[in-house]
């Protein structure tokens, strides 16, 4: 593989690990799974909760990607 590709892949992996969305999903899964094991959640509630939050996080991520525009000085700004 190309060295530039490997470097870019490493950078992207580290960015994702440091991402807030990854930690929100990770913590949610741990807490909800513990609640499921202790009988505080039913299986269908666990699936609905995790599926809803994960899909919302990724939908917001994609929405923000769509909302980004390039300004004239080549910086990314959110649309007003």
N, C-alpha and C positions, 0 to 999 in steps of 0.2 A: 504494500500500500504506500501511497504517497505520504511523505512526512508532513506536508501542509494539511492533508486530510486528517491524519492522526492528531496533530496539534489542535485542529478545529474541533474534532470529536471530543478530545479531552476537555477543552474549554467549555463546550456545550454541556458536557456531563457535569462539570463542576458548577456551572451556572444553574443547572437544574437542581442539583443537590442543595444549593444555597437558597433556592427559591422559596418564597413564603408559601406558595400554593402547595408545594410538595410537603412541607411541614404541617400545614393545615390538614391535608388529606391523611398523612401518616398518623398524626395525633388523634384525629377523628376515628380512624380505623381501630387504633389501639383501645381507646376509651369505649367505643361501641361494642367491640368484641369482648372486652372484659365485662361489660354490662350484660351482654348476651350469655356469657358463661355463668354469670351469677344469677341468671333468671330475671333480670330487670327489664329485658327486652325480648320480644318474640322474634322469631326468625324473619317474618315478613316485615316487621318494623325495622329491623336491622338492615335488611336489603333496601328498603325504601329510603331510609335515612341516608345511608352511604351512597346509594345510587343518585339520590337527589342532590346531595352536597357536591359530590365529585362532578356530576354533569353541570351543575351551576358554576363551579370554579372554572372548568374548561370552557364553558360558554362565555363567561366574562372575559377570559383570556383571549378568545378569538374575537370577541367584540372590540376589545381594546386594540387588537392588531388591525382590525378594519378601520378603526377611527384614527389611526396614525396617518399623518400626512408629512410629506417632505416640504420644508420651507425653502425659501430661496437661498439661504445660507447653508443648506444641506444638513440641517439638524432636524430631528424628529420632534414634532410638537403635537399635542392632542388638539383636535378640532375644538373651537370655542362652542 
